[in-house]
Amino acid sequence: MGFFSDIKILTHLIFKPIRGKNHQDRLESFYAGQASGYDDFRKRLLLGRKELWDLLKEPSKDCIWVDFGGGTGANLENFSSERIAKIKKIYLVDLSPSLLKMAQKRIDDRGWKNVELVEDDATTWTPPEGKVDVVTFSYSLTMIPDWFGAIENAKKILKEGGLLGIVDFYVARKYPLENHQKQRWFTRNFWPVWFSSDNVFPSPDHVPFLHQKFHPVEFQEHRAKVPYLFFLKTPYYQFVGQKKETP
């Protein structure tokens, strides 16, 4: 991969317009030309994924796990083969056929028999089992227009006491929740504009909404360097929440 692969990805990101009549068409328009080099470039930009997986408790042998917006399946490589084998079923749900094609190759190469690919929408898809133990979003929530619908759907399919894990870009509110990081005007306004050309929308409302809907188990705020944007760091967070008991 390396520098020339980065140039191809950056050229695609900067110059290729995103087209499509619906969200799935726009996602495929965005990813189709960069799927083969997707993982290498994103590994340096999308930080905190392995750390999120480490924050989630060790799954039981009966665990059912859903990874919404799982793309190429690279997230699963944050697990050891032994840990993946302990999980009863993993559903990798995404709307991009190009990314799912890469995921299928990864699954075949690794021999993951308990991983199933699903081409569907995170806001509406439900597993055949009805309820699951873990739901994750890894840098996918900011690309889902109806992100609150995706969170509500995750809550609906989680068992009582089930875990939601998210790592993603964000910006803080001007007046954030107590004990949460404050951000300068430039940070809060630059990154939404910069990312929006790729239909990525860092929101000041993700973090408060998650804290309202789930009992926070872990919450961390960090900054990540952006390849070729020297000296600039974009905010991202890790959140692990437990489904609240119903009254």
Beta strands, then each sheet from edge to edge (+ up, - down):
strand 1: 64-68
strand 2: 89-94
strand 3: 115-119
strand 4: 132-138
strand 5: 158-169
strand 6: 214-226
strand 7: 229-243
sheet 1: 3+ 2+ 1+ 4+ 5+ 7- 6+
end
